[in-house]
């Protein structure tokens, strides 16, 4: 049996996501926002705001953050940590690779320094 959590899954072509925007993807029933940040990098973040349970993929992307459209919570795309209230809980972020023009996501969440101290 293959460990799906350690595998990268092809999600879409990189050209399908305009710079400064996000799209929603369902990967093994997990909602993930794939973000093409303004710096050209791609990020994957759990597509549900930890404050109000609305899709982050429908929010605004600025620099290396995504803003929840409902109440304005902001999340760092690298760590998932909230950078603006009212959210106080982080959301998972996932490793991303771009290969041959396609975006791949690994469902094993990245661990942060905060996680390793728990």
Secondary structure, 3 states (H helix, E strand, C coil): CCCHHHCEEEEEEHHHCCCCEEEEEEECCEEEEEEECCCCCEEEEECCCCCCCCCHHHCEEECCEEECCCCCCEEECCCCCEEECCCCCCCCEEEEEEECCEEEEEEEECCCHHHHHC
